[in-house]
Amino acid sequence: GVKSAQASDPSEQRWAYLCVDARTADDVHVKANAAGAKGWEMVSAGAGDDSQLIWCFRRPAPGH
């Protein structure tokens, strides 16, 4: 038979997220390098307001 879904494992990875806006390639480089130096990994980018882009990063959440 098919087993029912198990409850979430309390040790499963949790993430903290950081999103920043940037208008130029240089701005992205500065902000991405600063975030990367603090352990953030870039995971997505998308359109924001006024022709800027929003760049989102993640890293493991503290305590998990």
PQR file with spaces between the fields and no chain letter, atoms N, CA, C, O and H, PARSE charges and radii, in Angstrom:
ATOM       1  N    GLY     1       0.821   -1.196    0.000 -0.4000 1.5000
ATOM       2  CA   GLY     1       0.000    0.000    0.000 -0.0000 2.0000
ATOM       3  C    GLY     1       0.863    1.257    0.000  0.5500 1.7000
ATOM       4  O    GLY     1       2.087    1.191    0.108 -0.5500 1.4000
ATOM       5  N    VAL     2       0.212    2.376   -0.121 -0.4000 1.5000
ATOM       6  CA   VAL     2       0.902    3.671   -0.116 -0.0000 2.0000
ATOM       7  C    VAL     2       0.924    4.221    1.302  0.5500 1.7000
ATOM       8  O    VAL     2      -0.112    4.293    1.962 -0.5500 1.4000
ATOM       9  H    VAL     2      -0.783    2.430   -0.209  0.4000 1.0000
ATOM      10  N    LYS     3       2.100    4.607    1.767 -0.4000 1.5000
ATOM      11  CA   LYS     3       2.217    5.162    3.115 -0.0000 2.0000
ATOM      12  C    LYS     3       1.798    6.625    3.106  0.5500 1.7000
ATOM      13  O    LYS     3       1.993    7.334    2.119 -0.5500 1.4000
ATOM      14  H    LYS     3       2.942    4.549    1.230  0.4000 1.0000
ATOM      15  N    SER     4       1.223    7.067    4.216 -0.4000 1.5000
ATOM      16  CA   SER     4       0.857    8.478    4.314 -0.0000 2.0000
ATOM      17  C    SER     4       2.114    9.326    4.483  0.5500 1.7000
ATOM      18  O    SER     4       3.155    8.823    4.908 -0.5500 1.4000
ATOM      19  H    SER     4       1.065    6.492    5.018  0.4000 1.0000
ATOM      20  N    ALA     5       2.020   10.583    4.159 -0.4000 1.5000
ATOM      21  CA   ALA     5       3.163   11.488    4.268 -0.0000 2.0000
ATOM      22  C    ALA     5       3.608   11.608    5.717  0.5500 1.7000
ATOM      23  O    ALA     5       2.781   11.707    6.624 -0.5500 1.4000
ATOM      24  H    ALA     5       1.175   10.992    3.814  0.4000 1.0000
ATOM      25  N    GLN     6       4.893   11.600    5.922 -0.4000 1.5000
ATOM      26  CA   GLN     6       5.444   11.746    7.263 -0.0000 2.0000
ATOM      27  C    GLN     6       5.480   13.225    7.646  0.5500 1.7000
ATOM      28  O    GLN     6       5.542   14.097    6.779 -0.5500 1.4000
ATOM      29  H    GLN     6       5.564   11.520    5.185  0.4000 1.0000
ATOM      30  N    ALA     7       5.441   13.497    8.939 -0.4000 1.5000
ATOM      31  CA   ALA     7       5.576   14.872    9.423 -0.0000 2.0000
ATOM      32  C    ALA     7       6.976   15.369    9.070  0.5500 1.7000
ATOM      33  O    ALA     7       7.900   14.571    8.910 -0.5500 1.4000
ATOM      34  H    ALA     7       5.391   12.788    9.643  0.4000 1.0000
ATOM      35  N    SER     8       7.129   16.667    8.951 -0.4000 1.5000
ATOM      36  CA   SER     8       8.430   17.246    8.613 -0.0000 2.0000
ATOM      37  C    SER     8       9.476   16.849    9.642  0.5500 1.7000
ATOM      38  O    SER     8       9.220   16.864   10.846 -0.5500 1.4000
ATOM      39  H    SER     8       6.379   17.316    9.080  0.4000 1.0000
ATOM      40  N    ASP     9      10.634   16.499    9.161 -0.4000 1.5000
ATOM      41  CA   ASP     9      11.767   16.165   10.024 -0.0000 2.0000
ATOM      42  C    ASP     9      12.282   17.467   10.650  0.5500 1.7000
ATOM      43  O    ASP     9      12.612   18.405    9.925 -0.5500 1.4000
ATOM      44  H    ASP     9      10.841   16.486    8.183  0.4000 1.0000
ATOM      45  N    PRO    10      12.354   17.536   11.984 -0.5600 1.5000
ATOM      46  CA   PRO    10      12.798   18.779   12.624  0.2800 2.0000
ATOM      47  C    PRO    10      14.228   19.159   12.259  0.5500 1.7000
ATOM      48  O    PRO    10      14.624   20.308   12.455 -0.5500 1.4000
ATOM      49  N    SER    11      15.023   18.207   11.725 -0.4000 1.5000
ATOM      50  CA   SER    11      16.390   18.529   11.340 -0.0000 2.0000
ATOM      51  C    SER    11      16.478   19.007    9.889  0.5500 1.7000
ATOM      52  O    SER    11      17.570   19.308    9.407 -0.5500 1.4000
ATOM      53  H    SER    11      14.702   17.274   11.566  0.4000 1.0000
ATOM      54  N    GLU    12      15.349   19.079    9.190 -0.4000 1.5000
ATOM      55  CA   GLU    12      15.391   19.501    7.786 -0.0000 2.0000
ATOM      56  C    GLU    12      15.865   20.950    7.702  0.5500 1.7000
ATOM      57  O    GLU    12      15.608   21.754    8.598 -0.5500 1.4000
ATOM      58  H    GLU    12      14.462   18.834    9.581  0.4000 1.0000
ATOM      59  N    GLN    13      16.562   21.267    6.612 -0.4000 1.5000
ATOM      60  CA   GLN    13      17.182   22.587    6.449 -0.0000 2.0000
ATOM      61  C    GLN    13      16.148   23.706    6.409  0.5500 1.7000
ATOM      62  O    GLN    13      15.133   23.612    5.719 -0.5500 1.4000
ATOM      63  H    GLN    13      16.771   20.613    5.884  0.4000 1.0000
ATOM      64  N    ARG    14      16.426   24.760    7.159 -0.4000 1.5000
ATOM      65  CA   ARG    14      15.625   25.984    7.107 -0.0000 2.0000
ATOM      66  C    ARG    14      16.511   27.069    6.522  0.5500 1.7000
ATOM      67  O    ARG    14      17.730   27.032    6.689 -0.5500 1.4000
ATOM      68  H    ARG    14      17.251   24.837    7.720  0.4000 1.0000
ATOM      69  N    TRP    15      15.913   28.035    5.837 -0.4000 1.5000
ATOM      70  CA   TRP    15      16.675   29.074    5.145 -0.0000 2.0000
ATOM      71  C    TRP    15      16.295   30.464    5.631  0.5500 1.7000
ATOM      72  O    TRP    15      15.142   30.731    5.969 -0.5500 1.4000
ATOM      73  H    TRP    15      14.923   28.065    5.701  0.4000 1.0000
ATOM      74  N    ALA    16      17.282   31.337    5.657 -0.4000 1.5000
ATOM      75  CA   ALA    16      17.062   32.769    5.849 -0.0000 2.0000
ATOM      76  C    ALA    16      17.215   33.394    4.464  0.5500 1.7000
ATOM      77  O    ALA    16      18.025   32.930    3.662 -0.5500 1.4000
ATOM      78  H    ALA    16      18.219   31.121    5.382  0.4000 1.0000
ATOM      79  N    TYR    17      16.449   34.435    4.180 -0.4000 1.5000
ATOM      80  CA   TYR    17      16.492   35.075    2.865 -0.0000 2.0000
ATOM      81  C    TYR    17      16.836   36.548    2.984  0.5500 1.7000
ATOM      82  O    TYR    17      16.480   37.212    3.957 -0.5500 1.4000
ATOM      83  H    TYR    17      15.791   34.812    4.831  0.4000 1.0000
ATOM      84  N    LEU    18      17.541   37.047    1.965 -0.4000 1.5000
ATOM      85  CA   LEU    18      17.927   38.450    1.857 -0.0000 2.0000
ATOM      86  C    LEU    18      17.667   38.871    0.423  0.5500 1.7000
ATOM      87  O    LEU    18      18.140   38.212   -0.503 -0.5500 1.4000
ATOM      88  H    LEU    18      17.830   36.508    1.174  0.4000 1.0000
ATOM      89  N    CYS    19      16.930   39.948    0.217 -0.4000 1.5000
ATOM      90  CA   CYS    19      16.708   40.467   -1.129 -0.0000 2.0000
ATOM      91  C    CYS    19      17.169   41.919   -1.187  0.5500 1.7000
ATOM      92  O    CYS    19      16.889   42.709   -0.285 -0.5500 1.4000
ATOM      93  H    CYS    19      16.546   40.484    0.969  0.4000 1.0000
ATOM      94  N    VAL    20      17.883   42.261   -2.268 -0.4000 1.5000
ATOM      95  CA   VAL    20      18.384   43.623   -2.458 -0.0000 2.0000
ATOM      96  C    VAL    20      18.012   44.089   -3.848  0.5500 1.7000
ATOM      97  O    VAL    20      17.788   43.277   -4.746 -0.5500 1.4000
ATOM      98  H    VAL    20      18.110   41.620   -3.001  0.4000 1.0000
ATOM      99  N    ASP    21      17.947   45.405   -4.027 -0.4000 1.5000
ATOM     100  CA   ASP    21      17.693   45.931   -5.361 -0.0000 2.0000
ATOM     101  C    ASP    21      18.996   46.475   -5.936  0.5500 1.7000
ATOM     102  O    ASP    21      19.885   46.904   -5.200 -0.5500 1.4000
ATOM     103  H    ASP    21      18.129   46.065   -3.298  0.4000 1.0000
ATOM     104  N    ALA    22      19.093   46.449   -7.249 -0.4000 1.5000
ATOM     105  CA   ALA    22      20.280   46.937   -7.935 -0.0000 2.0000
ATOM     106  C    ALA    22      19.879   47.441   -9.316  0.5500 1.7000
ATOM     107  O    ALA    22      19.017   46.858   -9.973 -0.5500 1.4000
ATOM     108  H    ALA    22      18.371   46.100   -7.847  0.4000 1.0000
ATOM     109  N    ARG    23      20.509   48.523   -9.749 -0.4000 1.5000
ATOM     110  CA   ARG    23      20.175   49.118  -11.043 -0.0000 2.0000
ATOM     111  C    ARG    23      21.243   48.898  -12.105  0.5500 1.7000
ATOM     112  O    ARG    23      20.939   48.937  -13.297 -0.5500 1.4000
ATOM     113  H    ARG    23      21.209   48.996   -9.215  0.4000 1.0000
ATOM     114  N    THR    24      22.493   48.667  -11.696 -0.4000 1.5000
ATOM     115  CA   THR    24      23.578   48.503  -12.664 -0.0000 2.0000
ATOM     116  C    THR    24      24.357   47.227  -12.367  0.5500 1.7000
ATOM     117  O    THR    24      24.259   46.674  -11.272 -0.5500 1.4000
ATOM     118  H    THR    24      22.740   48.636  -10.728  0.4000 1.0000
ATOM     119  N    ALA    25      25.127   46.765  -13.344 -0.4000 1.5000
ATOM     120  CA   ALA    25      25.951   45.579  -13.143 -0.0000 2.0000
ATOM     121  C    ALA    25      26.940   45.799  -12.008  0.5500 1.7000
ATOM     122  O    ALA    25      27.162   44.896  -11.201 -0.5500 1.4000
ATOM     123  H    ALA    25      25.206   47.215  -14.233  0.4000 1.0000
ATOM     124  N    ASP    26      27.539   46.987  -11.931 -0.4000 1.5000
ATOM     125  CA   ASP    26      28.486   47.278  -10.855 -0.0000 2.0000
ATOM     126  C    ASP    26      27.798   47.198   -9.491  0.5500 1.7000
ATOM     127  O    ASP    26      28.370   46.684   -8.531 -0.5500 1.4000
ATOM     128  H    ASP    26      27.359   47.721  -12.587  0.4000 1.0000
ATOM     129  N    ASP    27      26.573   47.708   -9.414 -0.4000 1.5000
ATOM     130  CA   ASP    27      25.806   47.665   -8.166 -0.0000 2.0000
ATOM     131  C    ASP    27      25.553   46.205   -7.756  0.5500 1.7000
ATOM     132  O    ASP    27      25.683   45.849   -6.585 -0.5500 1.4000
ATOM     133  H    ASP    27      26.109   48.126  -10.194  0.4000 1.0000
ATOM     134  N    VAL    28      25.194   45.372   -8.735 -0.4000 1.5000
ATOM     135  CA   VAL    28      24.965   43.954   -8.457 -0.0000 2.0000
ATOM     136  C    VAL    28      26.252   43.311   -7.955  0.5500 1.7000
ATOM     137  O    VAL    28      26.231   42.571   -6.972 -0.5500 1.4000
ATOM     138  H    VAL    28      25.089   45.662   -9.686  0.4000 1.0000
ATOM     139  N    HIS    29      27.373   43.586   -8.623 -0.4000 1.5000
ATOM     140  CA   HIS    29      28.654   42.981   -8.218 -0.0000 2.0000
ATOM     141  C    HIS    29      29.004   43.345   -6.782  0.5500 1.7000
ATOM     142  O    HIS    29      29.392   42.479   -5.998 -0.5500 1.4000
ATOM     143  H    HIS    29      27.390   44.188   -9.422  0.4000 1.0000
ATOM     144  N    VAL    30      28.872   44.610   -6.436 -0.4000 1.5000
ATOM     145  CA   VAL    30      29.207   45.059   -5.082 -0.0000 2.0000
ATOM     146  C    VAL    30      28.309   44.368   -4.058  0.5500 1.7000
ATOM     147  O    VAL    30      28.793   43.820   -3.067 -0.5500 1.4000
ATOM     148  H    VAL    30      28.557   45.314   -7.072  0.4000 1.0000
ATOM     149  N    LYS    31      26.997   44.397   -4.303 -0.4000 1.5000
ATOM     150  CA   LYS    31      26.055   43.825   -3.340 -0.0000 2.0000
ATOM     151  C    LYS    31      26.152   42.302   -3.272  0.5500 1.7000
ATOM     152  O    LYS    31      26.059   41.731   -2.186 -0.5500 1.4000
ATOM     153  H    LYS    31      26.604   44.842   -5.107  0.4000 1.0000
ATOM     154  N    ALA    32      26.337   41.631   -4.418 -0.4000 1.5000
ATOM     155  CA   ALA    32      26.445   40.179   -4.434 -0.0000 2.0000
ATOM     156  C    ALA    32      27.729   39.726   -3.741  0.5500 1.7000
ATOM     157  O    ALA    32      27.714   38.752   -2.988 -0.5500 1.4000
ATOM     158  H    ALA    32      26.412   42.095   -5.301  0.4000 1.0000
ATOM     159  N    ASN    33      28.835   40.422   -3.989 -0.4000 1.5000
ATOM     160  CA   ASN    33      30.093   40.057   -3.334 -0.0000 2.0000
ATOM     161  C    ASN    33      30.019   40.290   -1.829  0.5500 1.7000
ATOM     162  O    ASN    33      30.544   39.492   -1.053 -0.5500 1.4000
ATOM     163  H    ASN    33      28.847   41.213   -4.601  0.4000 1.0000
ATOM     164  N    ALA    34      29.375   41.370   -1.414 -0.4000 1.5000
ATOM     165  CA   ALA    34      29.224   41.643    0.017 -0.0000 2.0000
ATOM     166  C    ALA    34      28.371   40.556    0.675  0.5500 1.7000
ATOM     167  O    ALA    34      28.695   40.083    1.764 -0.5500 1.4000
ATOM     168  H    ALA    34      28.948   42.018   -2.045  0.4000 1.0000
ATOM     169  N    ALA    35      27.281   40.163    0.012 -0.4000 1.5000
ATOM     170  CA   ALA    35      26.413   39.117    0.553 -0.0000 2.0000
ATOM     171  C    ALA    35      27.145   37.777    0.571  0.5500 1.7000
ATOM     172  O    ALA    35      27.064   37.035    1.550 -0.5500 1.4000
ATOM     173  H    ALA    35      27.017   40.547   -0.873  0.4000 1.0000
ATOM     174  N    GLY    36      27.857   37.469   -0.508 -0.4000 1.5000
ATOM     175  CA   GLY    36      28.591   36.208   -0.590 -0.0000 2.0000
ATOM     176  C    GLY    36      29.637   36.086    0.503  0.5500 1.7000
ATOM     177  O    GLY    36      29.857   34.998    1.036 -0.5500 1.4000
ATOM     178  H    GLY    36      27.924   38.072   -1.303  0.4000 1.0000
ATOM     179  N    ALA    37      30.287   37.199    0.843 -0.4000 1.5000
ATOM     180  CA   ALA    37      31.304   37.199    1.893 -0.0000 2.0000
ATOM     181  C    ALA    37      30.697   36.873    3.259  0.5500 1.7000
ATOM     182  O    ALA    37      31.405   36.446    4.171 -0.5500 1.4000
ATOM     183  H    ALA    37      30.108   38.083    0.410  0.4000 1.0000
ATOM     184  N    LYS    38      29.379   37.076    3.397 -0.4000 1.5000
ATOM     185  CA   LYS    38      28.688   36.789    4.655 -0.0000 2.0000
ATOM     186  C    LYS    38      27.949   35.458    4.601  0.5500 1.7000
ATOM     187  O    LYS    38      27.152   35.154    5.489 -0.5500 1.4000
ATOM     188  H    LYS    38      28.804   37.423    2.656  0.4000 1.0000
ATOM     189  N    GLY    39      28.208   34.661    3.560 -0.4000 1.5000
ATOM     190  CA   GLY    39      27.620   33.328    3.476 -0.0000 2.0000
ATOM     191  C    GLY    39      26.316   33.233    2.705  0.5500 1.7000
ATOM     192  O    GLY    39      25.686   32.175    2.696 -0.5500 1.4000
ATOM     193  H    GLY    39      28.855   34.909    2.839  0.4000 1.0000
ATOM     194  N    TRP    40      25.893   34.323    2.051 -0.4000 1.5000
ATOM     195  CA   TRP    40      24.650   34.298    1.284 -0.0000 2.0000
ATOM     196  C    TRP    40      24.918   33.745   -0.112  0.5500 1.7000
ATOM     197  O    TRP    40      25.937   34.062   -0.726 -0.5500 1.4000
ATOM     198  H    TRP    40      26.405   35.182    2.059  0.4000 1.0000
ATOM     199  N    GLU    41      23.996   32.914   -0.614 -0.4000 1.5000
ATOM     200  CA   GLU    41      24.055   32.346   -1.957 -0.0000 2.0000
ATOM     201  C    GLU    41      22.935   32.956   -2.791  0.5500 1.7000
ATOM     202  O    GLU    41      21.782   32.962   -2.359 -0.5500 1.4000
ATOM     203  H    GLU    41      23.168   32.657   -0.115  0.4000 1.0000
ATOM     204  N    MET    42      23.255   33.473   -3.990 -0.4000 1.5000
ATOM     205  CA   MET    42      22.216   34.049   -4.852 -0.0000 2.0000
ATOM     206  C    MET    42      21.320   32.931   -5.376  0.5500 1.7000
ATOM     207  O    MET    42      21.807   31.916   -5.873 -0.5500 1.4000
ATOM     208  H    MET    42      24.191   33.468   -4.341  0.4000 1.0000
ATOM     209  N    VAL    43      20.018   33.122   -5.262 -0.4000 1.5000
ATOM     210  CA   VAL    43      19.085   32.086   -5.714 -0.0000 2.0000
ATOM     211  C    VAL    43      18.113   32.566   -6.781  0.5500 1.7000
ATOM     212  O    VAL    43      17.554   31.740   -7.502 -0.5500 1.4000
ATOM     213  H    VAL    43      19.622   33.947   -4.858  0.4000 1.0000
ATOM     214  N    SER    44      17.888   33.880   -6.908 -0.4000 1.5000
ATOM     215  CA   SER    44      16.976   34.348   -7.942 -0.0000 2.0000
ATOM     216  C    SER    44      17.126   35.842   -8.169  0.5500 1.7000
ATOM     217  O    SER    44      17.691   36.564   -7.347 -0.5500 1.4000
ATOM     218  H    SER    44      18.342   34.551   -6.321  0.4000 1.0000
ATOM     219  N    ALA    45      16.608   36.285   -9.300 -0.4000 1.5000
ATOM     220  CA   ALA    45      16.555   37.709   -9.609 -0.0000 2.0000
ATOM     221  C    ALA    45      15.272   37.957  -10.383  0.5500 1.7000
ATOM     222  O    ALA    45      14.818   37.094  -11.136 -0.5500 1.4000
ATOM     223  H    ALA    45      16.149   35.699   -9.968  0.4000 1.0000
ATOM     224  N    GLY    46      14.690   39.127  -10.200 -0.4000 1.5000
ATOM     225  CA   GLY    46      13.456   39.447  -10.906 -0.0000 2.0000
ATOM     226  C    GLY    46      13.254   40.944  -10.986  0.5500 1.7000
ATOM     227  O    GLY    46      13.949   41.713  -10.323 -0.5500 1.4000
ATOM     228  H    GLY    46      15.058   39.828   -9.589  0.4000 1.0000
ATOM     229  N    ALA    47      12.303   41.348  -11.797 -0.4000 1.5000
ATOM     230  CA   ALA    47      12.026   42.767  -12.000 -0.0000 2.0000
ATOM     231  C    ALA    47      11.409   43.395  -10.761  0.5500 1.7000
ATOM     232  O    ALA    47      10.525   42.819  -10.126 -0.5500 1.4000
ATOM     233  H    ALA    47      11.738   40.723  -12.335  0.4000 1.0000
ATOM     234  N    GLY    48      11.891   44.590  -10.428 -0.4000 1.5000
ATOM     235  CA   GLY    48      11.320   45.358   -9.332 -0.0000 2.0000
ATOM     236  C    GLY    48      10.651   46.600   -9.885  0.5500 1.7000
ATOM     237  O    GLY    48      10.147   46.591  -11.008 -0.5500 1.4000
ATOM     238  H    GLY    48      12.609   45.058  -10.943  0.4000 1.0000
ATOM     239  N    ASP    49      10.642   47.663   -9.108 -0.4000 1.5000
ATOM     240  CA   ASP    49      10.044   48.918   -9.550 -0.0000 2.0000
ATOM     241  C    ASP    49      11.066   49.779  -10.295  0.5500 1.7000
ATOM     242  O    ASP    49      12.270   49.640  -10.075 -0.5500 1.4000
ATOM     243  H    ASP    49      11.051   47.671   -8.195  0.4000 1.0000
ATOM     244  N    ASP    50      10.599   50.656  -11.164 -0.4000 1.5000
ATOM     245  CA   ASP    50      11.451   51.657  -11.815 -0.0000 2.0000
ATOM     246  C    ASP    50      12.685   51.070  -12.485  0.5500 1.7000
ATOM     247  O    ASP    50      13.784   51.602  -12.325 -0.5500 1.4000
ATOM     248  H    ASP    50       9.621   50.768  -11.343  0.4000 1.0000
ATOM     249  N    SER    51      12.524   49.997  -13.222 -0.4000 1.5000
ATOM     250  CA   SER    51      13.583   49.361  -14.010 -0.0000 2.0000
ATOM     251  C    SER    51      14.750   48.807  -13.197  0.5500 1.7000
ATOM     252  O    SER    51      15.806   48.515  -13.759 -0.5500 1.4000
ATOM     253  H    SER    51      11.632   49.565  -13.351  0.4000 1.0000
ATOM     254  N    GLN    52      14.581   48.660  -11.898 -0.4000 1.5000
ATOM     255  CA   GLN    52      15.621   47.998  -11.104 -0.0000 2.0000
ATOM     256  C    GLN    52      15.344   46.504  -11.086  0.5500 1.7000
ATOM     257  O    GLN    52      14.252   46.059  -11.440 -0.5500 1.4000
ATOM     258  H    GLN    52      13.723   48.897  -11.441  0.4000 1.0000
ATOM     259  N    LEU    53      16.332   45.741  -10.673 -0.4000 1.5000
ATOM     260  CA   LEU    53      16.153   44.311  -10.476 -0.0000 2.0000
ATOM     261  C    LEU    53      16.280   44.002   -8.997  0.5500 1.7000
ATOM     262  O    LEU    53      17.007   44.677   -8.267 -0.5500 1.4000
ATOM     263  H    LEU    53      17.219   46.102  -10.385  0.4000 1.0000
ATOM     264  N    ILE    54      15.564   42.973   -8.563 -0.4000 1.5000
ATOM     265  CA   ILE    54      15.633   42.505   -7.185 -0.0000 2.0000
ATOM     266  C    ILE    54      16.406   41.184   -7.204  0.5500 1.7000
ATOM     267  O    ILE    54      16.053   40.259   -7.936 -0.5500 1.4000
ATOM     268  H    ILE    54      14.974   42.425   -9.156  0.4000 1.0000
ATOM     269  N    TRP    55      17.448   41.107   -6.402 -0.4000 1.5000
ATOM     270  CA   TRP    55      18.295   39.929   -6.316 -0.0000 2.0000
ATOM     271  C    TRP    55      18.083   39.289   -4.948  0.5500 1.7000
ATOM     272  O    TRP    55      18.201   39.964   -3.926 -0.5500 1.4000
ATOM     273  H    TRP    55      17.734   41.858   -5.807  0.4000 1.0000
ATOM     274  N    CYS    56      17.774   38.000   -4.919 -0.4000 1.5000
ATOM     275  CA   CYS    56      17.514   37.321   -3.651 -0.0000 2.0000
ATOM     276  C    CYS    56      18.581   36.261   -3.374  0.5500 1.7000
ATOM     277  O    CYS    56      19.036   35.549   -4.269 -0.5500 1.4000
ATOM     278  H    CYS    56      17.678   37.452   -5.750  0.4000 1.0000
ATOM     279  N    PHE    57      18.952   36.190   -2.119 -0.4000 1.5000
ATOM     280  CA   PHE    57      19.993   35.289   -1.635 -0.0000 2.0000
ATOM     281  C    PHE    57      19.416   34.452   -0.498  0.5500 1.7000
ATOM     282  O    PHE    57      18.408   34.818    0.105 -0.5500 1.4000
ATOM     283  H    PHE    57      18.582   36.768   -1.392  0.4000 1.0000
ATOM     284  N    ARG    58      20.068   33.323   -0.214 -0.4000 1.5000
ATOM     285  CA   ARG    58      19.673   32.531    0.938 -0.0000 2.0000
ATOM     286  C    ARG    58      20.930   31.975    1.605  0.5500 1.7000
ATOM     287  O    ARG    58      21.990   31.859    0.988 -0.5500 1.4000
ATOM     288  H    ARG    58      20.887   33.026   -0.704  0.4000 1.0000
ATOM     289  N    ARG    59      20.775   31.637    2.886 -0.4000 1.5000
ATOM     290  CA   ARG    59      21.804   30.915    3.635 -0.0000 2.0000
ATOM     291  C    ARG    59      21.083   30.132    4.717  0.5500 1.7000
ATOM     292  O    ARG    59      19.950   30.455    5.072 -0.5500 1.4000
ATOM     293  H    ARG    59      19.915   31.732    3.387  0.4000 1.0000
ATOM     294  N    PRO    60      21.733   29.105    5.240 -0.5600 1.5000
ATOM     295  CA   PRO    60      21.065   28.328    6.294  0.2800 2.0000
ATOM     296  C    PRO    60      20.660   29.225    7.450  0.5500 1.7000
ATOM     297  O    PRO    60      21.432   30.075    7.892 -0.5500 1.4000
ATOM     298  N    ALA    61      19.448   29.029    7.931 -0.4000 1.5000
ATOM     299  CA   ALA    61      18.937   29.825    9.056 -0.0000 2.0000
ATOM     300  C    ALA    61      19.702   29.456   10.318  0.5500 1.7000
ATOM     301  O    ALA    61      20.056   28.292   10.511 -0.5500 1.4000
ATOM     302  H    ALA    61      18.820   28.339    7.572  0.4000 1.0000
ATOM     303  N    PRO    62      19.959   30.433   11.177 -0.5600 1.5000
ATOM     304  CA   PRO    62      20.671   30.142   12.429  0.2800 2.0000
ATOM     305  C    PRO    62      19.916   29.124   13.276  0.5500 1.7000
ATOM     306  O    PRO    62      18.687   29.146   13.343 -0.5500 1.4000
ATOM     307  N    GLY    63      20.656   28.245   13.911 -0.4000 1.5000
ATOM     308  CA   GLY    63      20.046   27.292   14.834 -0.0000 2.0000
ATOM     309  C    GLY    63      19.426   26.072   14.189  0.5500 1.7000
ATOM     310  O    GLY    63      18.797   25.264   14.872 -0.5500 1.4000
ATOM     311  H    GLY    63      21.655   28.227   13.856  0.4000 1.0000
ATOM     312  N    HIS    64      19.595   25.921   12.866 -0.4000 1.5000
ATOM     313  CA   HIS    64      19.024   24.744   12.184 -0.0000 2.0000
ATOM     314  C    HIS    64      20.086   24.047   11.377  0.5500 1.7000
ATOM     315  O    HIS    64      19.807   23.036   10.731 -0.5500 1.4000
ATOM     316  H    HIS    64      20.106   26.577   12.311  0.4000 1.0000
